[in-house]
């Protein structure tokens, strides 16, 4: 039985197709102006790589901020439920999921069945979300994908005195003018973000094992910085961390259609 | 209200400070918020205040964070909302942030606004609307208030004579 999950985020849209709880295809695109348009386009991509059509999908669940705009979904679930479900399913020992997206960050505690028992959430302040790194990369004229390798070259990461994205942007420009190297600045930025996210994670009581999901988890620099900030080893998800929400949606769809996830 | 911070100060009848709060951690609610928005809209800071007077239906900015508010303004801009409505929405968002700070120190009349941002008529009007009371206008340039206070203290230290 084929089921699908469609995660319509603020910056990207993700779709996965699973066959009886096994991942068969996934697709990621940049979000389009209309969430419904994103949903159709990303699902078409996933279906084509699975060699299937929409009629073959027994059940689809939508998630993400545009979850109510997925026209072919049977239900909409919060991304917190989906990330918790999928992270625990991918790594059964996981009890805490840290999800850093482009516009928010979440810390989710799950029980052994993958059910959410507690969560904390920041979408009020851009600092503490993926947007922080994005803005800073923009200010330095470097690509987001290069951040991780630059952070790895840091020898003496800078300590930022500002938390606010707007103030920190000015601060790093001064640091560049003062002759600080880009790797040290990038290293400092990762530490700053990790520090913010770590406070969020501690507020849900950091039960091990801990995993990291969401687009920012693709950045190896962030992975390491968060391990340092939390003082624990993070468990890696054995798939693209950006599609974890969609995987959770597809697992819930499988349950809804009578499968045993 | 300055370019990088914002303070709410409550005074007794003699001008002694009873309570105060500062925000210098978050750009929202400081002059920087207005600077960022003016730049985004491609207008001067002074125009932001002037244009707001012609607003008919100010836009609502839901997010407090400057970064998110920028994204919201872009959406309104792309939707073709007129500039005066955008400017007024920016001023109102700014005023609502500062009103929170002001209420936290306990508002007692008369209230006045000092600092460079107080030169922006749009923010002053939005503050009056937000606080539900008129603000007392200053007889001097609001930006000079800090220096003026320093000079008054200098005179006191000098025993009213030459420093």
Interface residues (C-beta under 8 A of the other chain):
Chain A: X103 X124 X125 X126 X131 X135 X162 X163 X164 X165 X166 X167
Chain B: X4 X25 X26 X27 X32 X33 X36 X63 X64 X65 X66 X67 X68
